[in-house]
Amino acid sequence: MKVIQLNQNILDKDGVIVKAKSPVKVMEEIEGKEMEIERLEEKVVTLGAMLCKALLRNDGGKPEEEVVKRYNLNKKIYGCEAAELTDEELVYLRGLVCEAFEIFFAGQILELLDNVK
């Protein structure tokens, strides 16, 4: 088992931390009534977020066992700052990353995974 730090930031080609807008539900008073609304919130993109995105990518036609494997690995990673992963899980993630992202981001993620102790 190896511990991977999932909270590592992803950088763009200029070395700037990548941020993405995500929908967040908040309660707000509108005309005297509390209402749930959705706002876009800017968040830093982390290694964990990119791995989850690769795991949840669905290009259709996945066998049930593949879906379950991805789902369970996503549960192990999602929202965590670090996770213990087996060598098999790391190899699996590396393959998914190569399929899911453009070369620059895939290369960066693979580099971060190579530095796992």
N, CA, C and O atoms as a GROMACS GRO file, in nm:
protein
  468
    1MET      N    1   0.085  -0.118   0.000
    1MET     CA    2   0.000   0.000   0.000
    1MET      C    3   0.089   0.124   0.000
    1MET      O    4   0.194   0.128   0.064
    2LYS      N    5   0.044   0.223  -0.073
    2LYS     CA    6   0.116   0.350  -0.079
    2LYS      C    7   0.018   0.462  -0.047
    2LYS      O    8  -0.099   0.456  -0.085
    3VAL      N    9   0.065   0.563   0.024
    3VAL     CA   10  -0.019   0.678   0.058
    3VAL      C   11   0.001   0.784  -0.048
    3VAL      O   12   0.113   0.826  -0.077
    4ILE      N   13  -0.110   0.826  -0.106
    4ILE     CA   14  -0.106   0.931  -0.207
    4ILE      C   15  -0.171   1.057  -0.151
    4ILE      O   16  -0.281   1.051  -0.097
    5GLN      N   17  -0.103   1.169  -0.165
    5GLN     CA   18  -0.156   1.298  -0.120
    5GLN      C   19  -0.246   1.352  -0.231
    5GLN      O   20  -0.198   1.397  -0.336
    6LEU      N   21  -0.374   1.348  -0.209
    6LEU     CA   22  -0.473   1.385  -0.311
    6LEU      C   23  -0.496   1.536  -0.318
    6LEU      O   24  -0.558   1.584  -0.413
    7ASN      N   25  -0.447   1.610  -0.219
    7ASN     CA   26  -0.471   1.754  -0.216
    7ASN      C   27  -0.364   1.834  -0.290
    7ASN      O   28  -0.358   1.957  -0.276
    8GLN      N   29  -0.280   1.767  -0.368
    8GLN     CA   30  -0.180   1.838  -0.447
    8GLN      C   31  -0.249   1.915  -0.560
    8GLN      O   32  -0.338   1.862  -0.627
    9ASN      N   33  -0.206   2.040  -0.581
    9ASN     CA   34  -0.267   2.125  -0.682
    9ASN      C   35  -0.222   2.086  -0.823
    9ASN      O   36  -0.109   2.042  -0.844
   10ILE      N   37  -0.313   2.105  -0.917
   10ILE     CA   38  -0.282   2.087  -1.059
   10ILE      C   39  -0.248   2.226  -1.114
   10ILE      O   40  -0.316   2.324  -1.084
   11LEU      N   41  -0.143   2.232  -1.195
   11LEU     CA   42  -0.097   2.359  -1.250
   11LEU      C   43  -0.123   2.366  -1.400
   11LEU      O   44  -0.125   2.263  -1.468
   12ASP      N   45  -0.142   2.488  -1.451
   12ASP     CA   46  -0.155   2.505  -1.595
   12ASP      C   47  -0.016   2.514  -1.657
   12ASP      O   48   0.084   2.499  -1.587
   13LYS      N   49  -0.010   2.538  -1.786
   13LYS     CA   50   0.118   2.539  -1.858
   13LYS      C   51   0.210   2.652  -1.814
   13LYS      O   52   0.331   2.646  -1.838
   14ASP      N   53   0.155   2.754  -1.749
   14ASP     CA   54   0.235   2.865  -1.698
   14ASP      C   55   0.270   2.849  -1.551
   14ASP      O   56   0.329   2.939  -1.491
   15GLY      N   57   0.236   2.736  -1.492
   15GLY     CA   58   0.267   2.711  -1.352
   15GLY      C   59   0.168   2.772  -1.255
   15GLY      O   60   0.196   2.780  -1.135
   16VAL      N   61   0.054   2.816  -1.305
   16VAL     CA   62  -0.051   2.876  -1.222
   16VAL      C   63  -0.148   2.767  -1.178
   16VAL      O   64  -0.184   2.680  -1.256
   17ILE      N   65  -0.190   2.773  -1.052
   17ILE     CA   66  -0.286   2.675  -0.999
   17ILE      C   67  -0.416   2.682  -1.079
   17ILE      O   68  -0.472   2.789  -1.098
   18VAL      N   69  -0.462   2.566  -1.124
   18VAL     CA   70  -0.586   2.557  -1.202
   18VAL      C   71  -0.705   2.567  -1.108
   18VAL      O   72  -0.708   2.505  -1.001
   19LYS      N   73  -0.804   2.647  -1.150
   19LYS     CA   74  -0.929   2.659  -1.074
   19LYS      C   75  -1.044   2.628  -1.168
   19LYS      O   76  -1.036   2.651  -1.288
   20ALA      N   77  -1.151   2.577  -1.111
   20ALA     CA   78  -1.271   2.544  -1.188
   20ALA      C   79  -1.393   2.590  -1.111
   20ALA      O   80  -1.392   2.594  -0.988
   21LYS      N   81  -1.497   2.626  -1.183
   21LYS     CA   82  -1.621   2.666  -1.118
   21LYS      C   83  -1.710   2.544  -1.102
   21LYS      O   84  -1.733   2.468  -1.196
   22SER      N   85  -1.759   2.527  -0.979
   22SER     CA   86  -1.846   2.415  -0.947
   22SER      C   87  -1.977   2.466  -0.889
   22SER      O   88  -1.978   2.564  -0.814
   23PRO      N   89  -2.089   2.401  -0.923
   23PRO     CA   90  -2.217   2.443  -0.864
   23PRO      C   91  -2.225   2.404  -0.716
   23PRO      O   92  -2.190   2.293  -0.678
   24VAL      N   93  -2.273   2.498  -0.635
   24VAL     CA   94  -2.288   2.477  -0.492
   24VAL      C   95  -2.427   2.526  -0.453
   24VAL      O   96  -2.468   2.634  -0.493
   25LYS      N   97  -2.500   2.445  -0.374
   25LYS     CA   98  -2.633   2.486  -0.329
   25LYS      C   99  -2.620   2.562  -0.198
   25LYS      O  100  -2.552   2.518  -0.105
   26VAL      N  101  -2.686   2.679  -0.192
   26VAL     CA  102  -2.684   2.762  -0.071
   26VAL      C  103  -2.826   2.810  -0.042
   26VAL      O  104  -2.910   2.818  -0.132
   27MET      N  105  -2.851   2.842   0.084
   27MET     CA  106  -2.980   2.898   0.124
   27MET      C  107  -2.968   3.050   0.120
   27MET      O  108  -2.871   3.107   0.170
   28GLU      N  109  -3.066   3.114   0.060
   28GLU     CA  110  -3.065   3.259   0.050
   28GLU      C  111  -3.207   3.312   0.070
   28GLU      O  112  -3.304   3.249   0.027
   29GLU      N  113  -3.216   3.427   0.135
   29GLU     CA  114  -3.348   3.487   0.155
   29GLU      C  115  -3.383   3.569   0.032
   29GLU      O  116  -3.311   3.662  -0.007
   30ILE      N  117  -3.494   3.533  -0.028
   30ILE     CA  118  -3.544   3.603  -0.147
   30ILE      C  119  -3.688   3.643  -0.120
   30ILE      O  120  -3.774   3.557  -0.099
   31GLU      N  121  -3.713   3.773  -0.122
   31GLU     CA  122  -3.847   3.827  -0.095
   31GLU      C  123  -3.905   3.772   0.035
   31GLU      O  124  -4.022   3.736   0.041
   32GLY      N  125  -3.820   3.766   0.139
   32GLY     CA  126  -3.865   3.722   0.271
   32GLY      C  127  -3.876   3.572   0.289
   32GLY      O  128  -3.917   3.527   0.396
   33LYS      N  129  -3.840   3.494   0.189
   33LYS     CA  130  -3.848   3.348   0.199
   33LYS      C  131  -3.709   3.287   0.182
   33LYS      O  132  -3.631   3.328   0.096
   34GLU      N  133  -3.681   3.188   0.267
   34GLU     CA  134  -3.556   3.112   0.253
   34GLU      C  135  -3.570   3.017   0.135
   34GLU      O  136  -3.660   2.934   0.130
   35MET      N  137  -3.479   3.031   0.039
   35MET     CA  138  -3.484   2.946  -0.080
   35MET      C  139  -3.346   2.889  -0.107
   35MET      O  140  -3.243   2.954  -0.086
   36GLU      N  141  -3.346   2.766  -0.155
   36GLU     CA  142  -3.220   2.704  -0.195
   36GLU      C  143  -3.191   2.744  -0.339
   36GLU      O  144  -3.272   2.724  -0.429
   37ILE      N  145  -3.072   2.800  -0.358
   37ILE     CA  146  -3.032   2.838  -0.494
   37ILE      C  147  -2.895   2.776  -0.523
   37ILE      O  148  -2.823   2.733  -0.432
   38GLU      N  149  -2.861   2.774  -0.648
   38GLU     CA  150  -2.733   2.718  -0.689
   38GLU      C  151  -2.644   2.831  -0.738
   38GLU      O  152  -2.685   2.912  -0.821
   39ARG      N  153  -2.523   2.835  -0.686
   39ARG     CA  154  -2.424   2.934  -0.727
   39ARG      C  155  -2.300   2.861  -0.778
   39ARG      O  156  -2.275   2.746  -0.742
   40LEU      N  157  -2.224   2.930  -0.861
   40LEU     CA  158  -2.097   2.873  -0.905
   40LEU      C  159  -1.988   2.923  -0.811
   40LEU      O  160  -1.977   3.043  -0.786
   41GLU      N  161  -1.910   2.830  -0.761
   41GLU     CA  162  -1.802   2.862  -0.668
   41GLU      C  163  -1.671   2.816  -0.729
   41GLU      O  164  -1.660   2.704  -0.778
   42GLU      N  165  -1.571   2.904  -0.725
   42GLU     CA  166  -1.441   2.869  -0.780
   42GLU      C  167  -1.362   2.784  -0.680
   42GLU      O  168  -1.347   2.822  -0.564
   43LYS      N  169  -1.311   2.670  -0.727
   43LYS     CA  170  -1.234   2.580  -0.641
   43LYS      C  171  -1.103   2.544  -0.710
   43LYS      O  172  -1.095   2.538  -0.833
   44VAL      N  173  -1.002   2.520  -0.629
   44VAL     CA  174  -0.873   2.475  -0.680
   44VAL      C  175  -0.888   2.330  -0.728
   44VAL      O  176  -0.951   2.248  -0.661
   45VAL      N  177  -0.829   2.300  -0.842
   45VAL     CA  178  -0.833   2.164  -0.896
   45VAL      C  179  -0.716   2.086  -0.837
   45VAL      O  180  -0.600   2.127  -0.847
   46THR      N  181  -0.747   1.973  -0.776
   46THR     CA  182  -0.646   1.891  -0.709
   46THR      C  183  -0.627   1.757  -0.780
   46THR      O  184  -0.706   1.718  -0.867
   47LEU      N  185  -0.522   1.688  -0.742
   47LEU     CA  186  -0.497   1.554  -0.794
   47LEU      C  187  -0.618   1.464  -0.768
   47LEU      O  188  -0.661   1.390  -0.856
   48GLY      N  189  -0.672   1.471  -0.646
   48GLY     CA  190  -0.788   1.388  -0.613
   48GLY      C  191  -0.906   1.415  -0.702
   48GLY      O  192  -0.974   1.322  -0.746
   49ALA      N  193  -0.932   1.542  -0.731
   49ALA     CA  194  -1.045   1.578  -0.819
   49ALA      C  195  -1.024   1.523  -0.960
   49ALA      O  196  -1.118   1.475  -1.023
   50MET      N  197  -0.900   1.531  -1.008
   50MET     CA  198  -0.871   1.480  -1.143
   50MET      C  199  -0.883   1.327  -1.149
   50MET      O  200  -0.932   1.272  -1.247
   51LEU      N  201  -0.838   1.260  -1.044
   51LEU     CA  202  -0.851   1.114  -1.041
   51LEU      C  203  -0.997   1.073  -1.038
   51LEU      O  204  -1.038   0.978  -1.105
   52CYS      N  205  -1.077   1.144  -0.959
   52CYS     CA  206  -1.222   1.114  -0.953
   52CYS      C  207  -1.287   1.139  -1.088
   52CYS      O  208  -1.373   1.062  -1.132
   53LYS      N  209  -1.246   1.246  -1.154
   53LYS     CA  210  -1.302   1.276  -1.286
   53LYS      C  211  -1.269   1.163  -1.385
   53LYS      O  212  -1.354   1.122  -1.464
   54ALA      N  213  -1.146   1.113  -1.380
   54ALA     CA  214  -1.107   1.002  -1.468
   54ALA      C  215  -1.187   0.876  -1.435
   54ALA      O  216  -1.229   0.804  -1.525
   55LEU      N  217  -1.207   0.850  -1.306
   55LEU     CA  218  -1.282   0.732  -1.264
   55LEU      C  219  -1.428   0.738  -1.306
   55LEU      O  220  -1.486   0.636  -1.344
   56LEU      N  221  -1.488   0.855  -1.298
   56LEU     CA  222  -1.632   0.869  -1.325
   56LEU      C  223  -1.663   0.895  -1.472
   56LEU      O  224  -1.780   0.900  -1.510
   57ARG      N  225  -1.562   0.910  -1.553
   57ARG     CA  226  -1.582   0.931  -1.697
   57ARG      C  227  -1.648   0.807  -1.755
   57ARG      O  228  -1.603   0.694  -1.734
   58ASN      N  229  -1.756   0.829  -1.827
   58ASN     CA  230  -1.830   0.716  -1.883
   58ASN      C  231  -1.847   0.736  -2.032
   58ASN      O  232  -1.925   0.820  -2.076
   59ASP      N  233  -1.773   0.659  -2.108
   59ASP     CA  234  -1.788   0.666  -2.252
   59ASP      C  235  -1.877   0.553  -2.304
   59ASP      O  236  -1.873   0.518  -2.422
   60GLY      N  237  -1.957   0.497  -2.213
   60GLY     CA  238  -2.058   0.398  -2.250
   60GLY      C  239  -2.003   0.257  -2.266
   60GLY      O  240  -1.885   0.236  -2.293
   61GLY      N  241  -2.093   0.163  -2.248
   61GLY     CA  242  -2.061   0.024  -2.273
   61GLY      C  243  -1.966  -0.042  -2.175
   61GLY      O  244  -1.904  -0.143  -2.208
   62LYS      N  245  -1.953   0.012  -2.055
   62LYS     CA  246  -1.866  -0.050  -1.956
   62LYS      C  247  -1.936  -0.169  -1.893
   62LYS      O  248  -2.054  -0.160  -1.858
   63PRO      N  249  -1.863  -0.281  -1.878
   63PRO     CA  250  -1.924  -0.396  -1.809
   63PRO      C  251  -1.949  -0.362  -1.662
   63PRO      O  252  -1.884  -0.274  -1.605
   64GLU      N  253  -2.043  -0.432  -1.604
   64GLU     CA  254  -2.083  -0.406  -1.465
   64GLU      C  255  -1.964  -0.409  -1.369
   64GLU      O  256  -1.953  -0.322  -1.282
   65GLU      N  257  -1.877  -0.507  -1.383
   65GLU     CA  258  -1.762  -0.518  -1.292
   65GLU      C  259  -1.670  -0.396  -1.302
   65GLU      O  260  -1.613  -0.353  -1.202
   66GLU      N  261  -1.656  -0.340  -1.420
   66GLU     CA  262  -1.574  -0.219  -1.440
   66GLU      C  263  -1.640  -0.099  -1.371
   66GLU      O  264  -1.572  -0.019  -1.307
   67VAL      N  265  -1.771  -0.087  -1.384
   67VAL     CA  266  -1.845   0.022  -1.320
   67VAL      C  267  -1.830   0.014  -1.168
   67VAL      O  268  -1.804   0.116  -1.103
   68VAL      N  269  -1.846  -0.104  -1.112
   68VAL     CA  270  -1.834  -0.123  -0.968
   68VAL      C  271  -1.692  -0.093  -0.920
   68VAL      O  272  -1.672  -0.030  -0.816
   69LYS      N  273  -1.593  -0.138  -0.996
   69LYS     CA  274  -1.453  -0.114  -0.960
   69LYS      C  275  -1.424   0.036  -0.956
   69LYS      O  276  -1.362   0.085  -0.861
   70ARG      N  277  -1.469   0.107  -1.057
   70ARG     CA  278  -1.448   0.253  -1.062
   70ARG      C  279  -1.523   0.323  -0.949
   70ARG      O  280  -1.470   0.413  -0.885
   71TYR      N  281  -1.645   0.282  -0.927
   71TYR     CA  282  -1.727   0.342  -0.822
   71TYR      C  283  -1.661   0.325  -0.685
   71TYR      O  284  -1.651   0.421  -0.608
   72ASN      N  285  -1.616   0.204  -0.655
   72ASN     CA  286  -1.553   0.177  -0.525
   72ASN      C  287  -1.422   0.253  -0.507
   72ASN      O  288  -1.393   0.301  -0.398
   73LEU      N  289  -1.344   0.263  -0.612
   73LEU     CA  290  -1.219   0.338  -0.604
   73LEU      C  291  -1.247   0.487  -0.588
   73LEU      O  292  -1.175   0.557  -0.516
   74ASN      N  293  -1.351   0.537  -0.654
   74ASN     CA  294  -1.390   0.676  -0.637
   74ASN      C  295  -1.430   0.705  -0.492
   74ASN      O  296  -1.393   0.808  -0.436
   75LYS      N  297  -1.505   0.612  -0.430
   75LYS     CA  298  -1.545   0.630  -0.290
   75LYS      C  299  -1.423   0.637  -0.199
   75LYS      O  300  -1.424   0.708  -0.099
   76LYS      N  301  -1.319   0.565  -0.233
   76LYS     CA  302  -1.197   0.562  -0.154
   76LYS      C  303  -1.119   0.695  -0.163
   76LYS      O  304  -1.046   0.731  -0.071
   77ILE      N  305  -1.136   0.765  -0.274
   77ILE     CA  306  -1.059   0.887  -0.302
   77ILE      C  307  -1.137   1.015  -0.275
   77ILE      O  308  -1.082   1.111  -0.222
   78TYR      N  309  -1.264   1.017  -0.312
   78TYR     CA  310  -1.343   1.141  -0.313
   78TYR      C  311  -1.343   1.212  -0.177
   78TYR      O  312  -1.374   1.152  -0.074
   79GLY      N  313  -1.309   1.340  -0.180
   79GLY     CA  314  -1.315   1.424  -0.061
   79GLY      C  315  -1.204   1.402   0.040
   79GLY      O  316  -1.205   1.464   0.146
   80CYS      N  317  -1.109   1.315   0.008
   80CYS     CA  318  -1.000   1.286   0.102
   80CYS      C  319  -0.876   1.367   0.068
   80CYS      O  320  -0.851   1.401  -0.048
   81GLU      N  321  -0.798   1.399   0.170
   81GLU     CA  322  -0.670   1.468   0.148
   81GLU      C  323  -0.562   1.368   0.112
   81GLU      O  324  -0.465   1.403   0.043
   82ALA      N  325  -0.577   1.244   0.156
   82ALA     CA  326  -0.481   1.138   0.126
   82ALA      C  327  -0.555   1.005   0.126
   82ALA      O  328  -0.660   0.991   0.189
   83ALA      N  329  -0.499   0.908   0.055
   83ALA     CA  330  -0.560   0.775   0.052
   83ALA      C  331  -0.451   0.670   0.036
   83ALA      O  332  -0.348   0.693  -0.028
   84GLU      N  333  -0.476   0.554   0.095
   84GLU     CA  334  -0.385   0.440   0.079
   84GLU      C  335  -0.433   0.360  -0.040
   84GLU      O  336  -0.547   0.313  -0.044
   85LEU      N  337  -0.345   0.344  -0.139
   85LEU     CA  338  -0.381   0.271  -0.260
   85LEU      C  339  -0.282   0.157  -0.283
   85LEU      O  340  -0.164   0.168  -0.251
   86THR      N  341  -0.332   0.050  -0.339
   86THR     CA  342  -0.245  -0.063  -0.374
   86THR      C  343  -0.172  -0.030  -0.504
   86THR      O  344  -0.210   0.062  -0.578
   87ASP      N  345  -0.067  -0.107  -0.531
   87ASP     CA  346   0.004  -0.090  -0.658
   87ASP      C  347  -0.090  -0.115  -0.776
   87ASP      O  348  -0.082  -0.046  -0.877
   88GLU      N  349  -0.178  -0.212  -0.761
   88GLU     CA  350  -0.275  -0.243  -0.867
   88GLU      C  351  -0.369  -0.124  -0.892
   88GLU      O  352  -0.398  -0.091  -1.007
   89GLU      N  353  -0.415  -0.060  -0.786
   89GLU     CA  354  -0.503   0.056  -0.801
   89GLU      C  355  -0.430   0.172  -0.868
   89GLU      O  356  -0.487   0.243  -0.951
   90LEU      N  357  -0.303   0.191  -0.832
   90LEU     CA  358  -0.224   0.299  -0.895
   90LEU      C  359  -0.204   0.273  -1.044
   90LEU      O  360  -0.215   0.366  -1.124
   91VAL      N  361  -0.175   0.150  -1.081
   91VAL     CA  362  -0.158   0.116  -1.222
   91VAL      C  363  -0.290   0.139  -1.297
   91VAL      O  364  -0.290   0.193  -1.407
   92TYR      N  365  -0.399   0.098  -1.236
   92TYR     CA  366  -0.532   0.117  -1.296
   92TYR      C  367  -0.562   0.265  -1.317
   92TYR      O  368  -0.608   0.305  -1.424
   93LEU      N  369  -0.536   0.347  -1.215
   93LEU     CA  370  -0.559   0.492  -1.225
   93LEU      C  371  -0.473   0.555  -1.334
   93LEU      O  372  -0.520   0.641  -1.408
   94ARG      N  373  -0.349   0.512  -1.343
   94ARG     CA  374  -0.259   0.565  -1.446
   94ARG      C  375  -0.318   0.543  -1.586
   94ARG      O  376  -0.314   0.633  -1.670
   95GLY      N  377  -0.371   0.425  -1.610
   95GLY     CA  378  -0.432   0.396  -1.740
   95GLY      C  379  -0.553   0.484  -1.768
   95GLY      O  380  -0.570   0.533  -1.879
   96LEU      N  381  -0.637   0.504  -1.667
   96LEU     CA  382  -0.756   0.587  -1.683
   96LEU      C  383  -0.718   0.732  -1.711
   96LEU      O  384  -0.779   0.799  -1.794
   97VAL      N  385  -0.616   0.780  -1.640
   97VAL     CA  386  -0.570   0.919  -1.658
   97VAL      C  387  -0.522   0.940  -1.801
   97VAL      O  388  -0.552   1.043  -1.861
   98CYS      N  389  -0.450   0.844  -1.856
   98CYS     CA  390  -0.400   0.856  -1.994
   98CYS      C  391  -0.514   0.862  -2.096
   98CYS      O  392  -0.500   0.925  -2.200
   99GLU      N  393  -0.624   0.796  -2.065
   99GLU     CA  394  -0.740   0.798  -2.154
   99GLU      C  395  -0.823   0.925  -2.139
   99GLU      O  396  -0.883   0.972  -2.235
  100ALA      N  397  -0.826   0.982  -2.018
  100ALA     CA  398  -0.921   1.088  -1.986
  100ALA      C  399  -0.873   1.229  -2.016
  100ALA      O  400  -0.955   1.316  -2.045
  101PHE      N  401  -0.742   1.254  -2.012
  101PHE     CA  402  -0.694   1.392  -2.017
  101PHE      C  403  -0.595   1.417  -2.130
  101PHE      O  404  -0.530   1.325  -2.180
  102GLU      N  405  -0.586   1.545  -2.167
  102GLU     CA  406  -0.487   1.584  -2.266
  102GLU      C  407  -0.348   1.558  -2.210
  102GLU      O  408  -0.330   1.546  -2.089
  103ILE      N  409  -0.250   1.550  -2.297
  103ILE     CA  410  -0.114   1.510  -2.262
  103ILE      C  411  -0.056   1.592  -2.148
  103ILE      O  412   0.005   1.535  -2.058
  104PHE      N  413  -0.073   1.724  -2.149
  104PHE     CA  414  -0.013   1.808  -2.045
  104PHE      C  415  -0.063   1.769  -1.906
  104PHE      O  416   0.017   1.748  -1.814
  105PHE      N  417  -0.194   1.759  -1.891
  105PHE     CA  418  -0.249   1.725  -1.759
  105PHE      C  419  -0.224   1.578  -1.724
  105PHE      O  420  -0.194   1.547  -1.609
  106ALA      N  421  -0.236   1.489  -1.821
  106ALA     CA  422  -0.208   1.348  -1.795
  106ALA      C  423  -0.064   1.330  -1.749
  106ALA      O  424  -0.037   1.257  -1.654
  107GLY      N  425   0.029   1.396  -1.817
  107GLY     CA  426   0.170   1.386  -1.779
  107GLY      C  427   0.196   1.437  -1.638
  107GLY      O  428   0.272   1.376  -1.562
  108GLN      N  429   0.132   1.548  -1.604
  108GLN     CA  430   0.149   1.605  -1.470
  108GLN      C  431   0.094   1.510  -1.363
  108GLN      O  432   0.156   1.490  -1.259
  109ILE      N  433  -0.022   1.454  -1.389
  109ILE     CA  434  -0.084   1.360  -1.293
  109ILE      C  435   0.003   1.236  -1.278
  109ILE      O  436   0.023   1.187  -1.166
  110LEU      N  437   0.053   1.183  -1.388
  110LEU     CA  438   0.140   1.066  -1.382
  110LEU      C  439   0.266   1.096  -1.301
  110LEU      O  440   0.314   1.013  -1.224
  111GLU      N  441   0.320   1.216  -1.319
  111GLU     CA  442   0.438   1.258  -1.243
  111GLU      C  443   0.407   1.261  -1.093
  111GLU      O  444   0.488   1.216  -1.012
  112LEU      N  445   0.290   1.314  -1.057
  112LEU     CA  446   0.251   1.318  -0.915
  112LEU      C  447   0.233   1.176  -0.860
  112LEU      O  448   0.270   1.148  -0.746
  113LEU      N  449   0.177   1.087  -0.941
  113LEU     CA  450   0.160   0.949  -0.897
  113LEU      C  451   0.294   0.876  -0.885
  113LEU      O  452   0.308   0.786  -0.802
  114ASP      N  453   0.391   0.914  -0.968
  114ASP     CA  454   0.525   0.855  -0.959
  114ASP      C  455   0.594   0.890  -0.828
  114ASP      O  456   0.680   0.815  -0.781
  115ASN      N  457   0.558   1.003  -0.769
  115ASN     CA  458   0.622   1.050  -0.646
  115ASN      C  459   0.558   0.993  -0.521
  115ASN      O  460   0.590   1.035  -0.410
  116VAL      N  461   0.468   0.897  -0.537
  116VAL     CA  462   0.400   0.835  -0.423
  116VAL      C  463   0.498   0.741  -0.353
  116VAL      O  464   0.571   0.666  -0.418
  117LYS      N  465   0.499   0.747  -0.219
  117LYS     CA  466   0.590   0.661  -0.142
  117LYS      C  467   0.514   0.549  -0.074
  117LYS      O  468   0.574   0.467  -0.005
   0.00000   0.00000   0.00000
